[in-house]
Amino acid sequence: MRATGCSDYLHYRQYVRQHPEEYKRLINDLTINVTEFFRDPDVFEALRSWVIPEIFDYKGRIGSYNLRVWSAGCATGEEPYSLSILFHDAIRERGLSTSWILRITATDLDDEALRIAKEGYYENVRLLPGMELDRYFHREGKGYRVKEEIKRPVRFVLLDLMRRPPLRHLDLVLCRNVLIYFEREKQVKILDIFAQCLRSGGFLVLGKSETIVGSEGSSFKPWRRKERIYVRV
Ligand SMILES: C[S@@+](CC[C@H](N)C(=O)[O-])C[C@H]1O[C@@H](n2cnc3c(N)ncnc32)[C@H](O)[C@@H]1O
């Protein structure tokens, strides 16, 4: 209100209606984009050691080479790029790297955060033990630019989580540190969207302070409680 010189809420509402670009600025100010590469490393270690091998086992059983992942509320891109790094390594370890098709859809409501994400240039990067920066990034100025092979599988899309994206048969959904901003009724709706987008046996990962409780949990059962990893039943 102060930035636009409005005297009260009603005045501001009127202003937003008359100036559509102000709505965009409001959204960008209200959304909190705090994130980092491999945030909560123990969760990414669990993905590396347990979840990703389980996904590859499943693909082997059904004879598929498609890996489908959704990072919902991806902010400035560190989360989907961390996933791309993990899958990139997992594919390389298994050989036959040309056969696998990895598609990571990364969505957020904040277009400024997505702009940074698409740029793929970061001043701070922290990896998991055993990972070498130069394998995934080019050093550039004071920072690091994500290499093309890490960037290529990630597609950034502007999307409100309340709307269902056209994603089906996903193997893995990460929605971390996003649900806390929603009231319960909306959390239930979002979890239902995830349940529809995941294949049975697919994984859902929430943030460390988020849990699935009560009736909305019927589509999911805990797989690794400490890391907030659930499986679609
Ligand atoms: C704190 S960041 C979490 C980033 C990342 N998932 C992590 O855990 O490091 C929360 C993100 O959720 C996004 N967000 C908030 N409400 C949203 C909505 N309705 N639809 C899509 N994204 C939303 C914000 O723009 C912000 O980028």
The ligand as an ORCA input file, in Angstrom:
! r2SCAN-3c Opt
* xyz 0 1
  C      10.136    -21.587      0.479
  S      10.053    -21.861     -1.255
  C      10.429    -23.589     -1.335
  C      11.424    -23.903     -2.421
  C      11.877    -25.363     -2.483
  N      10.756    -26.261     -2.694
  C      12.635    -25.755     -1.249
  O      12.101    -26.457     -0.376
  O      13.796    -25.349     -1.112
  C       8.283    -21.837     -1.516
  C       7.893    -21.619     -2.969
  O       6.505    -21.912     -3.134
  C       5.984    -21.040     -4.107
  N       4.521    -20.951     -3.993
  C       3.788    -20.371     -3.015
  N       2.479    -20.449     -3.295
  C       2.381    -21.100     -4.489
  C       1.285    -21.493     -5.314
  N       0.021    -21.238     -4.982
  N       1.545    -22.136     -6.468
  C       2.828    -22.408     -6.826
  N       3.908    -22.066     -6.092
  C       3.675    -21.417     -4.935
  C       6.679    -19.730     -3.801
  O       6.659    -18.855     -4.933
  C       8.080    -20.185     -3.428
  O       8.945    -20.135     -4.535
*
